[in-house]
Amino acid sequence: MYNYRIRLGYGSGKLLIEFVKGVEKENFLTDLKEALSPINLEFEEILELWMNNEVLFHVNSSEGKFLLSKDIWDFAFILADDNQECVKRIDQILSKSKFFIKEEVDLSKNK
């Protein structure tokens, strides 16, 4: 199982999805892709940002484009600053997935 939360990005005020537990598991990306199969996601480009110890996935889906960021410290985020509806739809899908547990966040305290 993986835990995630939807929250506002620090200083941006834009919604993002933060994965907070389970990112270190070998099957994280496979399980995420399976969970998000309703939106037909495809990895368009994968960039290894060695200076940040991060891999950035440019993703296309039936809900639009978004970014998946995963680093060596087991942090992972889904961001779509220009497509907030996509972030909300991904949240809806993950909340019903057998792989993911949503941790509730008070967004009014996260501004």
C-alpha positions as CSV (number, residue, x, y, z in Angstrom):
1,M,0.0,0.0,0.0
2,Y,1.0,3.6,-0.7
3,N,-0.1,6.7,1.1
4,Y,-0.7,10.0,-0.6
5,R,-2.1,13.4,0.1
6,I,-3.4,16.3,-2.0
7,R,-2.1,19.7,-0.9
8,L,-1.1,23.1,-2.1
9,G,2.4,23.5,-3.3
10,Y,4.6,25.7,-1.0
11,G,4.4,29.3,-2.3
12,S,2.5,28.3,-5.5
13,G,-1.1,27.8,-4.2
14,K,-1.5,25.1,-6.8
15,L,-2.7,21.6,-6.0
16,L,-0.3,18.7,-6.2
17,I,-0.3,15.1,-5.1
18,E,2.4,14.1,-2.6
19,F,3.2,10.4,-2.1
20,V,4.2,10.0,1.5
21,K,4.6,6.3,2.1
22,G,5.7,3.4,-0.2
23,V,7.6,5.3,-2.8
24,E,10.7,3.3,-2.0
25,K,8.9,0.0,-3.1
26,E,10.2,-1.5,-6.3
27,N,6.7,-1.7,-7.8
28,F,5.7,1.9,-7.1
29,L,5.7,3.1,-10.7
30,T,4.0,-0.1,-12.0
31,D,1.3,0.1,-9.4
32,L,0.8,3.8,-10.0
33,K,0.4,3.2,-13.7
34,E,-2.1,0.4,-13.1
35,A,-4.1,2.6,-10.7
36,L,-4.2,5.4,-13.3
37,S,-5.2,3.1,-16.2
38,P,-8.6,4.9,-16.4
39,I,-6.9,8.0,-17.8
40,N,-4.6,6.1,-20.2
41,L,-1.3,7.6,-19.0
42,E,1.8,7.4,-21.2
43,F,5.3,8.5,-20.3
44,E,6.2,10.9,-23.0
45,E,9.7,11.8,-21.8
46,I,11.8,10.7,-18.8
47,L,14.6,13.0,-17.7
48,E,17.2,12.0,-15.1
49,L,18.1,15.2,-13.3
50,W,21.4,14.0,-11.8
51,M,22.0,17.4,-10.1
52,N,18.8,17.0,-8.1
53,N,19.0,13.2,-7.8
54,E,15.6,13.2,-9.3
55,V,13.8,11.6,-12.2
56,L,11.1,13.7,-13.9
57,F,8.5,12.0,-16.0
58,H,6.5,14.0,-18.5
59,V,3.2,12.2,-18.7
60,N,0.3,12.5,-21.2
61,S,-3.1,11.2,-20.3
62,S,-6.8,11.5,-21.4
63,E,-7.1,14.2,-18.7
64,G,-4.1,16.2,-20.1
65,K,-0.4,16.5,-19.3
66,F,1.2,16.3,-15.9
67,L,4.6,15.8,-14.3
68,L,5.6,13.0,-12.0
69,S,8.7,13.7,-10.0
70,K,10.5,11.0,-8.0
71,D,13.8,11.3,-6.2
72,I,16.4,9.1,-4.4
73,W,15.0,10.2,-1.0
74,D,11.7,8.4,-1.8
75,F,9.7,11.6,-2.4
76,A,7.3,11.6,-5.3
77,F,4.9,14.2,-6.5
78,I,2.3,14.7,-9.3
79,L,2.2,18.3,-10.5
80,A,0.1,20.0,-13.2
81,D,0.1,23.7,-12.5
82,D,-1.6,24.5,-15.8
83,N,-4.2,21.7,-15.4
84,Q,-5.5,21.6,-11.9
85,E,-8.5,19.5,-13.0
86,C,-6.1,16.7,-13.9
87,V,-4.7,16.7,-10.4
88,K,-8.3,16.5,-9.0
89,R,-9.2,13.7,-11.3
90,I,-6.0,11.7,-10.4
91,D,-6.9,12.2,-6.7
92,Q,-10.4,10.8,-7.4
93,I,-8.9,7.7,-9.1
94,L,-6.3,7.1,-6.5
95,S,-8.8,7.4,-3.6
96,K,-10.7,4.4,-5.1
97,S,-7.6,2.4,-5.9
98,K,-6.7,-0.8,-4.1
99,F,-3.0,0.4,-4.0
100,F,-3.4,3.9,-2.4
101,I,-4.7,5.3,0.8
102,K,-5.5,9.0,1.0
103,E,-4.3,11.1,4.0
104,E,-6.6,14.0,4.5
105,V,-5.1,17.5,4.7
106,D,-6.8,20.7,5.8
107,L,-6.1,22.9,2.7
108,S,-7.0,26.0,4.6
109,K,-3.9,25.5,6.8
110,N,-1.7,24.9,3.8
111,K,-1.9,28.3,2.1
